[in-house]
Amino acid sequence: MNLEDRVTELESRLAFQDDTIQSLNDVLVEQQRVVERLQLQMAALLKRHEEMMGQFGSFEEDAPPPHY
């Protein structure tokens, strides 16, 4: 294999690696968007849960234990 063939092979590999890296980056960016959206949803659910526990928490404290 001469030098020109080796350089051509390396350039070809580099092009495929660049394409793979770009594809992986695109997937990573999309996954980060999904994670951020899920974090916002989780925060909203936790806030809602805390609000509901604040409303109904006093009823549970006044209730007799289940063995009565």
N, C-alpha and C positions, 0 to 999 in steps of 0.2 A: 504494500500500500504506500503510495507516494504522499508527499507532503500536502499536495492540493486535495487529494481524496480525504485525508485526515482532517483538514480544515473544513471541508464541506460537511463531513460527518459531524464534527463538533458544532458547526453552525446549525445543522439540522436538529441536533439534540437540544441546543440552547433554545431554539424556536419552540420546540415541544414543551420544554420546561417552563418557558415564559407563559405559554398558553395554560399549562396546568396551574401555575401559580396564580394567574389571573382568575381562573375558574374557582380555585379554592378561596381566594379573597372574596369573590362575589358571594359564595355560599356563607362565608364567615360574616360578612356584612348583613346578609339577610337573617342569619341566626341571631345576631346581636339585636336587630330590630325586634325579633320575636321575643327575646329575653327581656328587653326593655318594656315591651307591651305587657308581658306576663307579670313583671314586677309592679307595674302600675295597677293591674287588675288585682294582684295580691294585696297591695296596700289598700285599695278601695274595699276589698273584702274584710281585711282586718279592722279597718275603721268602722265598717258596718257592723261587724261582730261585736266590737267594743261598745258601740251605741246600743245594740240590742241587749248586751249583758248589763248595761247600765239601767235599762228600762225594766228588765225582768230579774235582775240579780237579787233585789230585795224580796221578791216572792219566794225564791228558793231558800233564802236564809230563814224565813218565818215558817216554812213547812216542817212538819215533824219528820223525824227520821223514818225510813221506809219500814223498819221493823215494828212500828206501832200500829 
